[in-house]
Amino acid sequence: MDINSDDMTCSFQKPWDPCVKRKDAPDSLAQRQMIRVIPSNRASHIRTLQLT
């Protein structure tokens, strides 16, 4: 995890749950955001993740 001290944002190397298949990660992240498990709480963040 890298934290940018200028704007206090962080980026993760692997933003998905290791128990979730890569192709299912966007749906899993959306579900976690809905139940308020994702700390960032930004729906746009989920749609812009690059899972390559």
Distance bins in CASP14 RR format, pairs under 12 A and 6 or more apart:
PFRMAT RR
TARGET T0000
AUTHOR 0000-0000-0000
RMODE 2
METHOD distances of the structure
MODEL  1
1 9 0 0 0 0 0 1 0 0 0 0 0
1 10 1 0 1 0 0 0 0 0 0 0 0
1 11 1 0 0 1 0 0 0 0 0 0 0
1 12 1 0 1 0 0 0 0 0 0 0 0
1 13 1 0 0 1 0 0 0 0 0 0 0
1 14 0 0 0 0 0 1 0 0 0 0 0
1 15 0 0 0 0 0 1 0 0 0 0 0
1 39 0 0 0 0 0 1 0 0 0 0 0
2 8 0 0 0 0 0 1 0 0 0 0 0
2 9 0 0 0 0 1 0 0 0 0 0 0
2 10 1 0 0 1 0 0 0 0 0 0 0
2 11 1 0 1 0 0 0 0 0 0 0 0
2 12 0 0 0 0 1 0 0 0 0 0 0
2 13 0 0 0 0 1 0 0 0 0 0 0
3 9 1 0 0 1 0 0 0 0 0 0 0
3 10 1 0 1 0 0 0 0 0 0 0 0
3 11 0 0 0 0 1 0 0 0 0 0 0
3 12 0 0 0 0 0 1 0 0 0 0 0
4 10 1 0 0 1 0 0 0 0 0 0 0
4 11 1 0 0 1 0 0 0 0 0 0 0
8 40 0 0 0 0 0 1 0 0 0 0 0
9 39 0 0 0 0 0 1 0 0 0 0 0
9 40 0 0 0 0 1 0 0 0 0 0 0
9 42 0 0 0 0 0 1 0 0 0 0 0
9 45 0 0 0 0 0 1 0 0 0 0 0
10 39 0 0 0 0 1 0 0 0 0 0 0
10 40 0 0 0 0 1 0 0 0 0 0 0
10 45 0 0 0 0 0 1 0 0 0 0 0
11 40 0 0 0 0 0 1 0 0 0 0 0
11 45 0 0 0 0 0 1 0 0 0 0 0
11 49 0 0 0 0 0 1 0 0 0 0 0
11 50 0 0 0 0 0 1 0 0 0 0 0
12 29 0 0 0 0 0 1 0 0 0 0 0
12 38 0 0 0 0 0 1 0 0 0 0 0
12 39 0 0 0 0 0 1 0 0 0 0 0
12 40 0 0 0 0 0 1 0 0 0 0 0
12 45 0 0 0 0 0 1 0 0 0 0 0
12 49 0 0 0 0 1 0 0 0 0 0 0
12 50 0 0 0 0 0 1 0 0 0 0 0
12 51 0 0 0 0 0 1 0 0 0 0 0
13 51 0 0 0 0 0 1 0 0 0 0 0
14 20 0 0 0 0 0 1 0 0 0 0 0
14 22 0 0 0 0 1 0 0 0 0 0 0
14 25 0 0 0 0 1 0 0 0 0 0 0
14 29 0 0 0 0 0 1 0 0 0 0 0
14 49 0 0 0 0 0 1 0 0 0 0 0
14 50 0 0 0 0 0 1 0 0 0 0 0
14 51 0 0 0 0 1 0 0 0 0 0 0
14 52 0 0 0 0 0 1 0 0 0 0 0
15 22 0 0 0 0 0 1 0 0 0 0 0
15 25 1 0 0 1 0 0 0 0 0 0 0
15 26 0 0 0 0 0 1 0 0 0 0 0
15 28 0 0 0 0 0 1 0 0 0 0 0
15 29 1 0 0 1 0 0 0 0 0 0 0
15 32 0 0 0 0 0 1 0 0 0 0 0
15 33 0 0 0 0 0 1 0 0 0 0 0
15 38 0 0 0 0 1 0 0 0 0 0 0
15 39 0 0 0 0 0 1 0 0 0 0 0
15 40 0 0 0 0 1 0 0 0 0 0 0
15 45 0 0 0 0 1 0 0 0 0 0 0
15 46 0 0 0 0 1 0 0 0 0 0 0
15 48 0 0 0 0 0 1 0 0 0 0 0
15 49 1 0 1 0 0 0 0 0 0 0 0
15 50 0 0 0 0 1 0 0 0 0 0 0
15 51 1 0 0 1 0 0 0 0 0 0 0
16 22 1 0 0 1 0 0 0 0 0 0 0
16 23 0 0 0 0 0 1 0 0 0 0 0
16 24 0 0 0 0 1 0 0 0 0 0 0
16 25 1 1 0 0 0 0 0 0 0 0 0
16 26 0 0 0 0 1 0 0 0 0 0 0
16 27 0 0 0 0 0 1 0 0 0 0 0
16 28 1 0 0 1 0 0 0 0 0 0 0
16 29 1 0 0 1 0 0 0 0 0 0 0
16 30 0 0 0 0 0 1 0 0 0 0 0
16 31 0 0 0 0 0 1 0 0 0 0 0
16 32 0 0 0 0 1 0 0 0 0 0 0
16 38 0 0 0 0 0 1 0 0 0 0 0
16 46 0 0 0 0 0 1 0 0 0 0 0
16 49 0 0 0 0 1 0 0 0 0 0 0
16 50 0 0 0 0 0 1 0 0 0 0 0
16 51 1 0 0 1 0 0 0 0 0 0 0
17 24 0 0 0 0 1 0 0 0 0 0 0
17 25 1 0 0 1 0 0 0 0 0 0 0
17 26 0 0 0 0 0 1 0 0 0 0 0
17 27 0 0 0 0 0 1 0 0 0 0 0
17 28 1 0 0 1 0 0 0 0 0 0 0
17 29 0 0 0 0 1 0 0 0 0 0 0
17 31 0 0 0 0 0 1 0 0 0 0 0
17 32 0 0 0 0 1 0 0 0 0 0 0
17 37 0 0 0 0 1 0 0 0 0 0 0
17 38 0 0 0 0 0 1 0 0 0 0 0
18 25 0 0 0 0 0 1 0 0 0 0 0
18 28 0 0 0 0 0 1 0 0 0 0 0
19 25 0 0 0 0 0 1 0 0 0 0 0
19 28 0 0 0 0 1 0 0 0 0 0 0
20 26 0 0 0 0 1 0 0 0 0 0 0
20 27 0 0 0 0 1 0 0 0 0 0 0
20 28 1 0 1 0 0 0 0 0 0 0 0
20 29 0 0 0 0 1 0 0 0 0 0 0
20 30 0 0 0 0 0 1 0 0 0 0 0
20 31 0 0 0 0 1 0 0 0 0 0 0
20 32 0 0 0 0 1 0 0 0 0 0 0
20 51 0 0 0 0 0 1 0 0 0 0 0
21 27 0 0 0 0 0 1 0 0 0 0 0
21 28 0 0 0 0 1 0 0 0 0 0 0
21 51 0 0 0 0 0 1 0 0 0 0 0
22 28 0 0 0 0 0 1 0 0 0 0 0
22 29 0 0 0 0 0 1 0 0 0 0 0
22 49 0 0 0 0 0 1 0 0 0 0 0
22 50 0 0 0 0 0 1 0 0 0 0 0
22 51 1 0 1 0 0 0 0 0 0 0 0
22 52 0 0 0 0 1 0 0 0 0 0 0
23 51 0 0 0 0 1 0 0 0 0 0 0
23 52 0 0 0 0 0 1 0 0 0 0 0
24 30 0 0 0 0 0 1 0 0 0 0 0
24 31 0 0 0 0 1 0 0 0 0 0 0
24 32 0 0 0 0 0 1 0 0 0 0 0
24 51 0 0 0 0 0 1 0 0 0 0 0
25 31 0 0 0 0 0 1 0 0 0 0 0
25 32 0 0 0 0 0 1 0 0 0 0 0
25 46 0 0 0 0 1 0 0 0 0 0 0
25 47 0 0 0 0 0 1 0 0 0 0 0
25 49 1 0 0 1 0 0 0 0 0 0 0
25 50 0 0 0 0 0 1 0 0 0 0 0
25 51 1 0 1 0 0 0 0 0 0 0 0
25 52 0 0 0 0 0 1 0 0 0 0 0
26 32 0 0 0 0 0 1 0 0 0 0 0
26 33 0 0 0 0 0 1 0 0 0 0 0
26 43 0 0 0 0 0 1 0 0 0 0 0
26 45 0 0 0 0 0 1 0 0 0 0 0
26 46 1 0 0 1 0 0 0 0 0 0 0
26 47 1 0 0 1 0 0 0 0 0 0 0
26 48 0 0 0 0 0 1 0 0 0 0 0
26 49 1 0 0 1 0 0 0 0 0 0 0
26 50 0 0 0 0 0 1 0 0 0 0 0
26 51 1 0 0 1 0 0 0 0 0 0 0
27 33 0 0 0 0 0 1 0 0 0 0 0
27 34 0 0 0 0 0 1 0 0 0 0 0
27 46 0 0 0 0 1 0 0 0 0 0 0
27 47 0 0 0 0 0 1 0 0 0 0 0
27 49 0 0 0 0 0 1 0 0 0 0 0
27 51 0 0 0 0 0 1 0 0 0 0 0
28 34 0 0 0 0 0 1 0 0 0 0 0
28 35 0 0 0 0 0 1 0 0 0 0 0
28 37 0 0 0 0 0 1 0 0 0 0 0
28 38 0 0 0 0 0 1 0 0 0 0 0
28 46 0 0 0 0 1 0 0 0 0 0 0
28 49 0 0 0 0 0 1 0 0 0 0 0
28 51 0 0 0 0 0 1 0 0 0 0 0
29 35 0 0 0 0 0 1 0 0 0 0 0
29 37 0 0 0 0 1 0 0 0 0 0 0
29 38 1 0 0 1 0 0 0 0 0 0 0
29 39 0 0 0 0 0 1 0 0 0 0 0
29 40 0 0 0 0 0 1 0 0 0 0 0
29 41 0 0 0 0 0 1 0 0 0 0 0
29 42 0 0 0 0 0 1 0 0 0 0 0
29 43 0 0 0 0 1 0 0 0 0 0 0
29 44 0 0 0 0 0 1 0 0 0 0 0
29 45 0 0 0 0 1 0 0 0 0 0 0
29 46 1 0 1 0 0 0 0 0 0 0 0
29 47 0 0 0 0 1 0 0 0 0 0 0
29 48 0 0 0 0 0 1 0 0 0 0 0
29 49 1 0 0 1 0 0 0 0 0 0 0
29 51 0 0 0 0 1 0 0 0 0 0 0
30 37 0 0 0 0 0 1 0 0 0 0 0
30 38 0 0 0 0 1 0 0 0 0 0 0
30 42 0 0 0 0 0 1 0 0 0 0 0
30 43 1 0 0 1 0 0 0 0 0 0 0
30 44 0 0 0 0 0 1 0 0 0 0 0
30 45 0 0 0 0 0 1 0 0 0 0 0
30 46 1 0 1 0 0 0 0 0 0 0 0
30 47 0 0 0 0 1 0 0 0 0 0 0
30 49 0 0 0 0 0 1 0 0 0 0 0
31 37 0 0 0 0 1 0 0 0 0 0 0
31 38 0 0 0 0 1 0 0 0 0 0 0
31 43 0 0 0 0 0 1 0 0 0 0 0
31 46 0 0 0 0 1 0 0 0 0 0 0
32 38 1 0 1 0 0 0 0 0 0 0 0
32 39 0 0 0 0 0 1 0 0 0 0 0
32 40 0 0 0 0 0 1 0 0 0 0 0
32 41 0 0 0 0 0 1 0 0 0 0 0
32 43 0 0 0 0 0 1 0 0 0 0 0
32 45 0 0 0 0 0 1 0 0 0 0 0
32 46 0 0 0 0 1 0 0 0 0 0 0
33 39 0 0 0 0 0 1 0 0 0 0 0
33 40 0 0 0 0 1 0 0 0 0 0 0
33 41 1 0 0 1 0 0 0 0 0 0 0
33 42 1 0 0 1 0 0 0 0 0 0 0
33 43 1 0 0 1 0 0 0 0 0 0 0
33 44 0 0 0 0 0 1 0 0 0 0 0
33 45 0 0 0 0 1 0 0 0 0 0 0
33 46 1 0 1 0 0 0 0 0 0 0 0
33 47 0 0 0 0 0 1 0 0 0 0 0
33 49 0 0 0 0 0 1 0 0 0 0 0
34 41 0 0 0 0 0 1 0 0 0 0 0
34 43 0 0 0 0 1 0 0 0 0 0 0
34 46 0 0 0 0 0 1 0 0 0 0 0
35 41 0 0 0 0 0 1 0 0 0 0 0
36 43 0 0 0 0 0 1 0 0 0 0 0
37 46 0 0 0 0 0 1 0 0 0 0 0
38 45 1 0 0 1 0 0 0 0 0 0 0
38 46 1 0 0 1 0 0 0 0 0 0 0
38 49 0 0 0 0 0 1 0 0 0 0 0
39 45 0 0 0 0 0 1 0 0 0 0 0
40 46 0 0 0 0 1 0 0 0 0 0 0
40 48 0 0 0 0 0 1 0 0 0 0 0
40 49 0 0 0 0 0 1 0 0 0 0 0
42 48 0 0 0 0 1 0 0 0 0 0 0
42 49 0 0 0 0 0 1 0 0 0 0 0
43 49 0 0 0 0 0 1 0 0 0 0 0
END
